[in-house]
Amino acid sequence: MEYLNAFLCGGILCAIGQILIDRTCLTPARILTGYVVSGVLLSALGLYEPLVQWGGAGATVPLTGFGHLLAGGVKKAVAADGWLGVLTGGLSAAAGGITAAVVSGVVMALLFRPGDKR
């Protein structure tokens, strides 16, 4: 049942993004940043954690999950370090994922020939 919930949750989030791409004039970059910001806002309001409990990886892997991770990191850092945690908490919570993305990008750039499409 956990796999089904994750599939449904992630599928619904992706379907909403696809509908926004198809039916609005929003650019993909604006939709992506909107997903991150909505994840932060829903997490701050306490509405995203129940979705994470139900959807598992279907809620934590998409960009809304990244926003949720940032908000959780800031919340913990503010509790531990005070207002300095506002600046440091999000990045320290997401450091592993950011590092993996950067390292993967460098490795792919070394293995393949990056360049403009012609």
KEPA-612747 format. One record per atom (N, C-alpha, C): residue in one letter; x, y, z; atom name; residue number from 1. Coordinates in steps of 0.02 Angstrom, whole numbers, padded with zeros to 5 digits. Example, Ala and Ser with C-alpha at 12.3 -4.5 7.8 and 13.67 -1.06 7.14 Angstrom:
<pts>
{pt 'A', {00660, -00284, 00390}, 'N', 1}
{pt 'A', {00615, -00225, 00390}, 'CA', 1}
{pt 'A', {00660, -00165, 00390}, 'C', 1}
{pt 'S', {00642, -00112, 00354}, 'N', 2}
{pt 'S', {00684, -00053, 00357}, 'CA', 2}
{pt 'S', {00645, 00002, 00394}, 'C', 2}
</pts>
This chain:
<pts>
{pt 'M', {00041, -00060, 00000}, 'N', 1}
{pt 'M', {00000, 00000, 00000}, 'CA', 1}
{pt 'M', {00043, 00063, 00000}, 'C', 1}
{pt 'E', {00103, 00058, 00031}, 'N', 2}
{pt 'E', {00148, 00116, 00032}, 'CA', 2}
{pt 'E', {00169, 00135, -00038}, 'C', 2}
{pt 'Y', {00182, 00086, -00080}, 'N', 3}
{pt 'Y', {00202, 00100, -00149}, 'CA', 3}
{pt 'Y', {00145, 00133, -00188}, 'C', 3}
{pt 'L', {00085, 00110, -00177}, 'N', 4}
{pt 'L', {00027, 00139, -00211}, 'CA', 4}
{pt 'L', {00017, 00212, -00189}, 'C', 4}
{pt 'N', {00023, 00224, -00124}, 'N', 5}
{pt 'N', {00015, 00293, -00099}, 'CA', 5}
{pt 'N', {00069, 00338, -00127}, 'C', 5}
{pt 'A', {00131, 00314, -00130}, 'N', 6}
{pt 'A', {00186, 00354, -00157}, 'CA', 6}
{pt 'A', {00174, 00368, -00231}, 'C', 6}
{pt 'F', {00152, 00318, -00268}, 'N', 7}
{pt 'F', {00138, 00327, -00339}, 'CA', 7}
{pt 'F', {00082, 00377, -00350}, 'C', 7}
{pt 'L', {00028, 00371, -00311}, 'N', 8}
{pt 'L', {-00028, 00417, -00318}, 'CA', 8}
{pt 'L', {-00008, 00489, -00300}, 'C', 8}
{pt 'C', {00027, 00497, -00245}, 'N', 9}
{pt 'C', {00047, 00563, -00222}, 'CA', 9}
{pt 'C', {00093, 00597, -00272}, 'C', 9}
{pt 'G', {00146, 00562, -00292}, 'N', 10}
{pt 'G', {00193, 00590, -00340}, 'CA', 10}
{pt 'G', {00160, 00601, -00408}, 'C', 10}
{pt 'G', {00116, 00556, -00428}, 'N', 11}
{pt 'G', {00081, 00564, -00491}, 'CA', 11}
{pt 'G', {00035, 00624, -00492}, 'C', 11}
{pt 'I', {00000, 00635, -00437}, 'N', 12}
{pt 'I', {-00044, 00693, -00433}, 'CA', 12}
{pt 'I', {-00004, 00758, -00435}, 'C', 12}
{pt 'L', {00051, 00761, -00399}, 'N', 13}
{pt 'L', {00093, 00821, -00400}, 'CA', 13}
{pt 'L', {00121, 00833, -00470}, 'C', 13}
{pt 'C', {00142, 00781, -00504}, 'N', 14}
{pt 'C', {00168, 00789, -00572}, 'CA', 14}
{pt 'C', {00112, 00807, -00621}, 'C', 14}
{pt 'A', {00054, 00779, -00612}, 'N', 15}
{pt 'A', {-00003, 00795, -00656}, 'CA', 15}
{pt 'A', {-00023, 00868, -00649}, 'C', 15}
{pt 'I', {-00022, 00894, -00588}, 'N', 16}
{pt 'I', {-00036, 00965, -00578}, 'CA', 16}
{pt 'I', {00015, 01008, -00615}, 'C', 16}
{pt 'G', {00078, 00989, -00610}, 'N', 17}
{pt 'G', {00130, 01026, -00647}, 'CA', 17}
{pt 'G', {00119, 01023, -00722}, 'C', 17}
{pt 'Q', {00101, 00965, -00747}, 'N', 18}
{pt 'Q', {00089, 00959, -00819}, 'CA', 18}
{pt 'Q', {00029, 01000, -00841}, 'C', 18}
{pt 'I', {-00022, 01001, -00801}, 'N', 19}
{pt 'I', {-00081, 01042, -00817}, 'CA', 19}
{pt 'I', {-00062, 01116, -00818}, 'C', 19}
{pt 'L', {-00021, 01137, -00770}, 'N', 20}
{pt 'L', {00002, 01207, -00769}, 'CA', 20}
{pt 'L', {00043, 01223, -00831}, 'C', 20}
{pt 'I', {00084, 01177, -00854}, 'N', 21}
{pt 'I', {00124, 01188, -00914}, 'CA', 21}
{pt 'I', {00079, 01193, -00975}, 'C', 21}
{pt 'D', {00030, 01149, -00980}, 'N', 22}
{pt 'D', {-00013, 01146, -01039}, 'CA', 22}
{pt 'D', {-00065, 01202, -01041}, 'C', 22}
{pt 'R', {-00092, 01222, -00985}, 'N', 23}
{pt 'R', {-00150, 01266, -00984}, 'CA', 23}
{pt 'R', {-00136, 01339, -00965}, 'C', 23}
{pt 'T', {-00075, 01354, -00944}, 'N', 24}
{pt 'T', {-00060, 01423, -00923}, 'CA', 24}
{pt 'T', {-00001, 01449, -00963}, 'C', 24}
{pt 'C', {00013, 01513, -00955}, 'N', 25}
{pt 'C', {00070, 01544, -00988}, 'CA', 25}
{pt 'C', {00132, 01542, -00944}, 'C', 25}
{pt 'L', {00129, 01506, -00888}, 'N', 26}
{pt 'L', {00186, 01502, -00843}, 'CA', 26}
{pt 'L', {00243, 01462, -00876}, 'C', 26}
{pt 'T', {00303, 01486, -00866}, 'N', 27}
{pt 'T', {00361, 01449, -00891}, 'CA', 27}
{pt 'T', {00377, 01392, -00843}, 'C', 27}
{pt 'P', {00411, 01340, -00867}, 'N', 28}
{pt 'P', {00429, 01285, -00822}, 'CA', 28}
{pt 'P', {00470, 01308, -00761}, 'C', 28}
{pt 'A', {00513, 01358, -00771}, 'N', 29}
{pt 'A', {00552, 01383, -00715}, 'CA', 29}
{pt 'A', {00508, 01414, -00661}, 'C', 29}
{pt 'R', {00457, 01449, -00681}, 'N', 30}
{pt 'R', {00411, 01479, -00632}, 'CA', 30}
{pt 'R', {00370, 01426, -00597}, 'C', 30}
{pt 'I', {00351, 01374, -00633}, 'N', 31}
{pt 'I', {00314, 01319, -00602}, 'CA', 31}
{pt 'I', {00358, 01283, -00551}, 'C', 31}
{pt 'L', {00420, 01271, -00569}, 'N', 32}
{pt 'L', {00466, 01236, -00524}, 'CA', 32}
{pt 'L', {00477, 01277, -00460}, 'C', 32}
{pt 'T', {00491, 01341, -00467}, 'N', 33}
{pt 'T', {00500, 01382, -00408}, 'CA', 33}
{pt 'T', {00436, 01388, -00368}, 'C', 33}
{pt 'G', {00380, 01389, -00402}, 'N', 34}
{pt 'G', {00316, 01390, -00367}, 'CA', 34}
{pt 'G', {00304, 01327, -00326}, 'C', 34}
{pt 'Y', {00326, 01270, -00353}, 'N', 35}
{pt 'Y', {00321, 01208, -00315}, 'CA', 35}
{pt 'Y', {00364, 01210, -00252}, 'C', 35}
{pt 'V', {00425, 01236, -00258}, 'N', 36}
{pt 'V', {00469, 01240, -00199}, 'CA', 36}
{pt 'V', {00438, 01286, -00147}, 'C', 36}
{pt 'V', {00415, 01344, -00168}, 'N', 37}
{pt 'V', {00385, 01393, -00122}, 'CA', 37}
{pt 'V', {00322, 01364, -00091}, 'C', 37}
{pt 'S', {00281, 01329, -00130}, 'N', 38}
{pt 'S', {00220, 01300, -00102}, 'CA', 38}
{pt 'S', {00237, 01245, -00051}, 'C', 38}
{pt 'G', {00291, 01209, -00063}, 'N', 39}
{pt 'G', {00314, 01159, -00013}, 'CA', 39}
{pt 'G', {00334, 01192, 00052}, 'C', 39}
{pt 'V', {00369, 01249, 00047}, 'N', 40}
{pt 'V', {00388, 01286, 00107}, 'CA', 40}
{pt 'V', {00326, 01311, 00144}, 'C', 40}
{pt 'L', {00280, 01342, 00107}, 'N', 41}
{pt 'L', {00220, 01370, 00138}, 'CA', 41}
{pt 'L', {00176, 01316, 00170}, 'C', 41}
{pt 'L', {00166, 01261, 00134}, 'N', 42}
{pt 'L', {00125, 01207, 00161}, 'CA', 42}
{pt 'L', {00158, 01176, 00222}, 'C', 42}
{pt 'S', {00224, 01173, 00222}, 'N', 43}
{pt 'S', {00260, 01146, 00279}, 'CA', 43}
{pt 'S', {00255, 01194, 00339}, 'C', 43}
{pt 'A', {00261, 01259, 00325}, 'N', 44}
{pt 'A', {00255, 01308, 00379}, 'CA', 44}
{pt 'A', {00186, 01308, 00410}, 'C', 44}
{pt 'L', {00135, 01294, 00371}, 'N', 45}
{pt 'L', {00067, 01291, 00397}, 'CA', 45}
{pt 'L', {00050, 01224, 00428}, 'C', 45}
{pt 'G', {00096, 01176, 00424}, 'N', 46}
{pt 'G', {00085, 01110, 00452}, 'CA', 46}
{pt 'G', {00042, 01064, 00410}, 'C', 46}
{pt 'L', {00033, 01082, 00347}, 'N', 47}
{pt 'L', {-00009, 01043, 00302}, 'CA', 47}
{pt 'L', {00029, 00991, 00261}, 'C', 47}
{pt 'Y', {00095, 00999, 00255}, 'N', 48}
{pt 'Y', {00133, 00954, 00212}, 'CA', 48}
{pt 'Y', {00154, 00890, 00248}, 'C', 48}
{pt 'E', {00165, 00894, 00313}, 'N', 49}
{pt 'E', {00186, 00834, 00350}, 'CA', 49}
{pt 'E', {00136, 00777, 00346}, 'C', 49}
{pt 'P', {00070, 00790, 00352}, 'N', 50}
{pt 'P', {00022, 00734, 00342}, 'CA', 50}
{pt 'P', {00026, 00704, 00272}, 'C', 50}
{pt 'L', {00040, 00746, 00222}, 'N', 51}
{pt 'L', {00049, 00720, 00154}, 'CA', 51}
{pt 'L', {00111, 00676, 00149}, 'C', 51}
{pt 'V', {00164, 00695, 00183}, 'N', 52}
{pt 'V', {00225, 00655, 00185}, 'CA', 52}
{pt 'V', {00212, 00588, 00220}, 'C', 52}
{pt 'Q', {00174, 00590, 00273}, 'N', 53}
{pt 'Q', {00158, 00528, 00309}, 'CA', 53}
{pt 'Q', {00117, 00481, 00266}, 'C', 53}
{pt 'W', {00072, 00508, 00226}, 'N', 54}
{pt 'W', {00030, 00466, 00183}, 'CA', 54}
{pt 'W', {00067, 00446, 00119}, 'C', 54}
{pt 'G', {00100, 00494, 00086}, 'N', 55}
{pt 'G', {00128, 00481, 00020}, 'CA', 55}
{pt 'G', {00201, 00459, 00019}, 'C', 55}
{pt 'G', {00235, 00464, 00075}, 'N', 56}
{pt 'G', {00305, 00442, 00078}, 'CA', 56}
{pt 'G', {00348, 00476, 00026}, 'C', 56}
{pt 'A', {00385, 00436, -00013}, 'N', 57}
{pt 'A', {00430, 00463, -00063}, 'CA', 57}
{pt 'A', {00393, 00501, -00118}, 'C', 57}
{pt 'G', {00329, 00487, -00128}, 'N', 58}
{pt 'G', {00290, 00523, -00177}, 'CA', 58}
{pt 'G', {00281, 00596, -00157}, 'C', 58}
{pt 'A', {00290, 00611, -00093}, 'N', 59}
{pt 'A', {00285, 00680, -00069}, 'CA', 59}
{pt 'A', {00353, 00711, -00056}, 'C', 59}
{pt 'T', {00403, 00671, -00041}, 'N', 60}
{pt 'T', {00468, 00700, -00024}, 'CA', 60}
{pt 'T', {00515, 00708, -00084}, 'C', 60}
{pt 'V', {00505, 00669, -00137}, 'N', 61}
{pt 'V', {00550, 00673, -00194}, 'CA', 61}
{pt 'V', {00536, 00732, -00240}, 'C', 61}
{pt 'P', {00473, 00750, -00254}, 'N', 62}
{pt 'P', {00461, 00808, -00298}, 'CA', 62}
{pt 'P', {00485, 00873, -00267}, 'C', 62}
{pt 'L', {00482, 00926, -00305}, 'N', 63}
{pt 'L', {00507, 00991, -00282}, 'CA', 63}
{pt 'L', {00470, 01018, -00221}, 'C', 63}
{pt 'T', {00407, 01000, -00213}, 'N', 64}
{pt 'T', {00373, 01021, -00152}, 'CA', 64}
{pt 'T', {00406, 00989, -00091}, 'C', 64}
{pt 'G', {00432, 00929, -00099}, 'N', 65}
{pt 'G', {00468, 00897, -00045}, 'CA', 65}
{pt 'G', {00533, 00932, -00029}, 'C', 65}
{pt 'F', {00566, 00961, -00080}, 'N', 66}
{pt 'F', {00626, 01000, -00069}, 'CA', 66}
{pt 'F', {00610, 01062, -00028}, 'C', 66}
{pt 'G', {00554, 01095, -00043}, 'N', 67}
{pt 'G', {00532, 01152, -00003}, 'CA', 67}
{pt 'G', {00517, 01131, 00069}, 'C', 67}
{pt 'H', {00486, 01074, 00077}, 'N', 68}
{pt 'H', {00472, 01047, 00144}, 'CA', 68}
{pt 'H', {00537, 01034, 00182}, 'C', 68}
{pt 'L', {00586, 01007, 00148}, 'N', 69}
{pt 'L', {00651, 00994, 00179}, 'CA', 69}
{pt 'L', {00685, 01059, 00200}, 'C', 69}
{pt 'L', {00682, 01110, 00158}, 'N', 70}
{pt 'L', {00711, 01175, 00175}, 'CA', 70}
{pt 'L', {00677, 01205, 00236}, 'C', 70}
{pt 'A', {00611, 01202, 00237}, 'N', 71}
{pt 'A', {00574, 01231, 00294}, 'CA', 71}
{pt 'A', {00589, 01193, 00358}, 'C', 71}
{pt 'G', {00593, 01128, 00355}, 'N', 72}
{pt 'G', {00609, 01088, 00414}, 'CA', 72}
{pt 'G', {00679, 01104, 00441}, 'C', 72}
{pt 'G', {00727, 01113, 00395}, 'N', 73}
{pt 'G', {00795, 01130, 00415}, 'CA', 73}
{pt 'G', {00798, 01197, 00448}, 'C', 73}
{pt 'V', {00762, 01245, 00422}, 'N', 74}
{pt 'V', {00761, 01312, 00452}, 'CA', 74}
{pt 'V', {00729, 01309, 00521}, 'C', 74}
{pt 'K', {00675, 01272, 00526}, 'N', 75}
{pt 'K', {00640, 01266, 00591}, 'CA', 75}
{pt 'K', {00687, 01237, 00645}, 'C', 75}
{pt 'K', {00723, 01183, 00628}, 'N', 76}
{pt 'K', {00770, 01153, 00676}, 'CA', 76}
{pt 'K', {00827, 01200, 00693}, 'C', 76}
{pt 'A', {00854, 01234, 00642}, 'N', 77}
{pt 'A', {00911, 01278, 00654}, 'CA', 77}
{pt 'A', {00891, 01339, 00695}, 'C', 77}
{pt 'V', {00832, 01365, 00685}, 'N', 78}
{pt 'V', {00809, 01422, 00725}, 'CA', 78}
{pt 'V', {00800, 01400, 00797}, 'C', 78}
{pt 'A', {00775, 01341, 00808}, 'N', 79}
{pt 'A', {00767, 01316, 00876}, 'CA', 79}
{pt 'A', {00835, 01307, 00910}, 'C', 79}
{pt 'A', {00886, 01287, 00872}, 'N', 80}
{pt 'A', {00952, 01274, 00901}, 'CA', 80}
{pt 'A', {00996, 01337, 00904}, 'C', 80}
{pt 'D', {00995, 01378, 00852}, 'N', 81}
{pt 'D', {01042, 01434, 00846}, 'CA', 81}
{pt 'D', {01010, 01503, 00848}, 'C', 81}
{pt 'G', {00945, 01507, 00854}, 'N', 82}
{pt 'G', {00912, 01572, 00852}, 'CA', 82}
{pt 'G', {00904, 01596, 00780}, 'C', 82}
{pt 'W', {00902, 01662, 00772}, 'N', 83}
{pt 'W', {00889, 01690, 00707}, 'CA', 83}
{pt 'W', {00943, 01676, 00655}, 'C', 83}
{pt 'L', {01003, 01657, 00676}, 'N', 84}
{pt 'L', {01054, 01638, 00628}, 'CA', 84}
{pt 'L', {01033, 01576, 00589}, 'C', 84}
{pt 'G', {00991, 01535, 00620}, 'N', 85}
{pt 'G', {00966, 01474, 00587}, 'CA', 85}
{pt 'G', {00924, 01488, 00525}, 'C', 85}
{pt 'V', {00896, 01548, 00520}, 'N', 86}
{pt 'V', {00857, 01566, 00460}, 'CA', 86}
{pt 'V', {00903, 01564, 00399}, 'C', 86}
{pt 'L', {00965, 01584, 00408}, 'N', 87}
{pt 'L', {01012, 01587, 00352}, 'CA', 87}
{pt 'L', {01048, 01520, 00339}, 'C', 87}
{pt 'T', {01056, 01480, 00391}, 'N', 88}
{pt 'T', {01096, 01419, 00384}, 'CA', 88}
{pt 'T', {01057, 01354, 00382}, 'C', 88}
{pt 'G', {00997, 01353, 00409}, 'N', 89}
{pt 'G', {00960, 01291, 00418}, 'CA', 89}
{pt 'G', {00940, 01256, 00354}, 'C', 89}
{pt 'G', {00914, 01294, 00305}, 'N', 90}
{pt 'G', {00891, 01263, 00243}, 'CA', 90}
{pt 'G', {00947, 01230, 00205}, 'C', 90}
{pt 'L', {01003, 01264, 00199}, 'N', 91}
{pt 'L', {01058, 01235, 00160}, 'CA', 91}
{pt 'L', {01091, 01177, 00196}, 'C', 91}
{pt 'S', {01095, 01180, 00262}, 'N', 92}
{pt 'S', {01125, 01123, 00297}, 'CA', 92}
{pt 'S', {01080, 01062, 00294}, 'C', 92}
{pt 'A', {01014, 01072, 00293}, 'N', 93}
{pt 'A', {00968, 01015, 00287}, 'CA', 93}
{pt 'A', {00971, 00983, 00218}, 'C', 93}
{pt 'A', {00982, 01024, 00167}, 'N', 94}
{pt 'A', {00981, 00999, 00098}, 'CA', 94}
{pt 'A', {01050, 00989, 00069}, 'C', 94}
{pt 'A', {01102, 00994, 00111}, 'N', 95}
{pt 'A', {01171, 00991, 00086}, 'CA', 95}
{pt 'A', {01186, 00926, 00049}, 'C', 95}
{pt 'G', {01163, 00870, 00074}, 'N', 96}
{pt 'G', {01176, 00806, 00041}, 'CA', 96}
{pt 'G', {01148, 00803, -00029}, 'C', 96}
{pt 'G', {01085, 00824, -00037}, 'N', 97}
{pt 'G', {01054, 00823, -00103}, 'CA', 97}
{pt 'G', {01085, 00872, -00151}, 'C', 97}
{pt 'I', {01102, 00931, -00126}, 'N', 98}
{pt 'I', {01134, 00982, -00169}, 'CA', 98}
{pt 'I', {01202, 00957, -00192}, 'C', 98}
{pt 'T', {01240, 00927, -00146}, 'N', 99}
{pt 'T', {01306, 00901, -00163}, 'CA', 99}
{pt 'T', {01300, 00845, -00214}, 'C', 99}
{pt 'A', {01253, 00800, -00206}, 'N', 100}
{pt 'A', {01243, 00746, -00254}, 'CA', 100}
{pt 'A', {01226, 00773, -00323}, 'C', 100}
{pt 'A', {01185, 00825, -00326}, 'N', 101}
{pt 'A', {01166, 00853, -00390}, 'CA', 101}
{pt 'A', {01226, 00886, -00424}, 'C', 101}
{pt 'V', {01266, 00923, -00386}, 'N', 102}
{pt 'V', {01324, 00956, -00415}, 'CA', 102}
{pt 'V', {01376, 00905, -00439}, 'C', 102}
{pt 'V', {01390, 00855, -00397}, 'N', 103}
{pt 'V', {01439, 00805, -00416}, 'CA', 103}
{pt 'V', {01416, 00766, -00477}, 'C', 103}
{pt 'S', {01352, 00748, -00479}, 'N', 104}
{pt 'S', {01325, 00712, -00537}, 'CA', 104}
{pt 'S', {01330, 00754, -00600}, 'C', 104}
{pt 'G', {01317, 00819, -00594}, 'N', 105}
{pt 'G', {01323, 00863, -00652}, 'CA', 105}
{pt 'G', {01394, 00867, -00678}, 'C', 105}
{pt 'V', {01442, 00872, -00632}, 'N', 106}
{pt 'V', {01512, 00874, -00653}, 'CA', 106}
{pt 'V', {01533, 00809, -00686}, 'C', 106}
{pt 'V', {01514, 00753, -00657}, 'N', 107}
{pt 'V', {01532, 00688, -00686}, 'CA', 107}
{pt 'V', {01501, 00681, -00756}, 'C', 107}
{pt 'M', {01439, 00699, -00765}, 'N', 108}
{pt 'M', {01407, 00694, -00831}, 'CA', 108}
{pt 'M', {01439, 00741, -00881}, 'C', 108}
{pt 'A', {01460, 00801, -00858}, 'N', 109}
{pt 'A', {01494, 00847, -00903}, 'CA', 109}
{pt 'A', {01562, 00820, -00924}, 'C', 109}
{pt 'L', {01595, 00782, -00880}, 'N', 110}
{pt 'L', {01659, 00752, -00898}, 'CA', 110}
{pt 'L', {01651, 00692, -00945}, 'C', 110}
{pt 'L', {01597, 00654, -00937}, 'N', 111}
{pt 'L', {01586, 00595, -00978}, 'CA', 111}
{pt 'L', {01558, 00611, -01047}, 'C', 111}
{pt 'F', {01518, 00663, -01051}, 'N', 112}
{pt 'F', {01485, 00678, -01114}, 'CA', 112}
{pt 'F', {01505, 00748, -01136}, 'C', 112}
{pt 'R', {01487, 00767, -01196}, 'N', 113}
{pt 'R', {01505, 00833, -01222}, 'CA', 113}
{pt 'R', {01447, 00881, -01213}, 'C', 113}
{pt 'P', {01450, 00922, -01161}, 'N', 114}
{pt 'P', {01396, 00971, -01152}, 'CA', 114}
{pt 'P', {01403, 01027, -01204}, 'C', 114}
{pt 'G', {01347, 01054, -01223}, 'N', 115}
{pt 'G', {01348, 01109, -01271}, 'CA', 115}
{pt 'G', {01277, 01127, -01291}, 'C', 115}
{pt 'D', {01273, 01179, -01330}, 'N', 116}
{pt 'D', {01208, 01202, -01354}, 'CA', 116}
{pt 'D', {01180, 01155, -01406}, 'C', 116}
{pt 'K', {01114, 01150, -01409}, 'N', 117}
{pt 'K', {01082, 01111, -01462}, 'CA', 117}
{pt 'K', {01086, 01150, -01527}, 'C', 117}
{pt 'R', {01099, 01116, -01580}, 'N', 118}
{pt 'R', {01105, 01151, -01645}, 'CA', 118}
{pt 'R', {01055, 01125, -01694}, 'C', 118}
</pts>
